[in-house]
């Protein structure tokens, strides 16, 4: 079985979709703790206007503090940030961020409702950002949302996703993160989708970004692994969701992903799960809410 | 893909592990509603001494009322009840119950801690009950617990489970329900286990009884289906768990199972999920607590 890696998206995707706004110091502590627990890749924020997403304001300032962060074993982590457009990319390039995440959705309506732009406009933005990233030696991942289901359009055909993935790979993105935005996908959907997508992209360039809205995230992780994928996005405690998608909630929890992959001997980095759950309990205090991770619940009972 | 069936164990396994004791009238309503929603098999109670498990007291009286229950399409459901020993079986045979569920665990320590008997004693009890059931034309299912992990002994070897399954099949039980009691099993564990078990038993005689304690229940359902299994135990809303297993909680929720199997076109009976969630919300009122089903949460948001 291939060893897997993951990107912790809690400090960006998670916090963005939570109502409580953390201070910059709290966000810095969040990332510092994750890294100390052994997390090797973290999406730390977003280069958007501070008034647009107050949860992620002053990301440049946050990034300036990250260089010193090392894992307990002295390893240097990789930091991602979300970038919505060329202007955001310019801001990102003023920092030492290692890589940027861009957005497009398979569903035209979702593009429109989510960021008020057409799919073509979003693809053009990605095309314009790519040479900027390459010139500055930054990695580019693209979040491709609504891969099997759109809350406005319903079922999304695998052929549509395949075409977009081919397009993105041809453009030269380093990685496409396939997002089951609403958490509707069954393992059968994932199987059909990956059978198509892997015709046009190597497994190493595809990451799965799954939501546990209907309890299917880990089933979809497993099905993805069966197709040769070994990279997943997850969020500490299951923080976040997607406010634009009615009824959607719950990123795949990092604890749930780690418990399963560690148990199967399929995790590359050995994050200390015990230690990580202490960060989860700390985070619960900061956001003033319980996190939905099931594995975290078993630790909570023990402590 | 094989069409699947399920046994709703909420009114027995679920209620037994919940602190709030429902009245007999409430339990009758619970079963009546499930059947009206289209559920075809329900485990309704237990033939134990009333003072031992007050949650399931007077099961004989409950069974006497079930004959009239029909699904909305006029189908006659199948009712199961749990039986701990020969004395319980005698009580069961005084009623019109269709089938009985018996217990044994793969872990010797778990047998001892759970019911204060040795595994050999439990197997002998099953052997003695079987001819009583056959003579009275009642079906027999055996709950074989701790199939991959025991809270006291740790990992359980597949060879141990295989031997027990062979033994039970040879005795003539109609069905073995393999229980991941603590919710520790990964799909890799299930894969290894079923590779062994299916050497000695036809897939049609194996049911999976999965817990979602660590978010892996549906991944394990999917892996079981890949091995040709098509029968699962589930509990409305995820009611119950296992009080004898530290840190264990959460039967696989019927709503979560149904959403996934319906979406994949892999469910035999077409229970109306929308209608079923109204029964879940009713049940939450009776027990005075929220049920953990993820799919139920999405319905709760909508209503």
HADDOCK unambig.tbl for C-alpha pairs under 7 A between the chains (distance, minus, plus):
assign (segid A and resid 186 and name CA) (segid B and resid 260 and name CA) 6.10 0.50 0.50
assign (segid A and resid 188 and name CA) (segid B and resid 264 and name CA) 6.45 0.50 0.50
assign (segid A and resid 213 and name CA) (segid B and resid 294 and name CA) 6.21 0.50 0.50
assign (segid A and resid 214 and name CA) (segid B and resid 256 and name CA) 6.36 0.50 0.50
assign (segid A and resid 214 and name CA) (segid B and resid 294 and name CA) 5.01 0.50 0.50
assign (segid A and resid 214 and name CA) (segid B and resid 295 and name CA) 4.81 0.50 0.50
assign (segid A and resid 215 and name CA) (segid B and resid 215 and name CA) 6.96 0.50 0.50
assign (segid A and resid 215 and name CA) (segid B and resid 218 and name CA) 6.92 0.50 0.50
assign (segid A and resid 215 and name CA) (segid B and resid 256 and name CA) 6.50 0.50 0.50
assign (segid A and resid 215 and name CA) (segid B and resid 294 and name CA) 5.77 0.50 0.50
assign (segid A and resid 216 and name CA) (segid B and resid 218 and name CA) 6.10 0.50 0.50
assign (segid A and resid 218 and name CA) (segid B and resid 215 and name CA) 6.92 0.50 0.50
assign (segid A and resid 218 and name CA) (segid B and resid 216 and name CA) 6.10 0.50 0.50
assign (segid A and resid 218 and name CA) (segid B and resid 219 and name CA) 5.70 0.50 0.50
assign (segid A and resid 219 and name CA) (segid B and resid 218 and name CA) 5.69 0.50 0.50
assign (segid A and resid 219 and name CA) (segid B and resid 219 and name CA) 3.55 0.50 0.50
assign (segid A and resid 219 and name CA) (segid B and resid 222 and name CA) 6.70 0.50 0.50
assign (segid A and resid 222 and name CA) (segid B and resid 219 and name CA) 6.69 0.50 0.50
assign (segid A and resid 247 and name CA) (segid B and resid 298 and name CA) 5.57 0.50 0.50
assign (segid A and resid 247 and name CA) (segid B and resid 301 and name CA) 6.58 0.50 0.50
assign (segid A and resid 256 and name CA) (segid B and resid 214 and name CA) 6.36 0.50 0.50
assign (segid A and resid 256 and name CA) (segid B and resid 215 and name CA) 6.50 0.50 0.50
assign (segid A and resid 260 and name CA) (segid B and resid 186 and name CA) 6.11 0.50 0.50
assign (segid A and resid 264 and name CA) (segid B and resid 186 and name CA) 6.99 0.50 0.50
assign (segid A and resid 264 and name CA) (segid B and resid 188 and name CA) 6.45 0.50 0.50
assign (segid A and resid 294 and name CA) (segid B and resid 213 and name CA) 6.21 0.50 0.50
assign (segid A and resid 294 and name CA) (segid B and resid 214 and name CA) 5.02 0.50 0.50
assign (segid A and resid 294 and name CA) (segid B and resid 215 and name CA) 5.78 0.50 0.50
assign (segid A and resid 295 and name CA) (segid B and resid 214 and name CA) 4.81 0.50 0.50
assign (segid A and resid 298 and name CA) (segid B and resid 247 and name CA) 5.58 0.50 0.50
assign (segid A and resid 301 and name CA) (segid B and resid 247 and name CA) 6.53 0.50 0.50
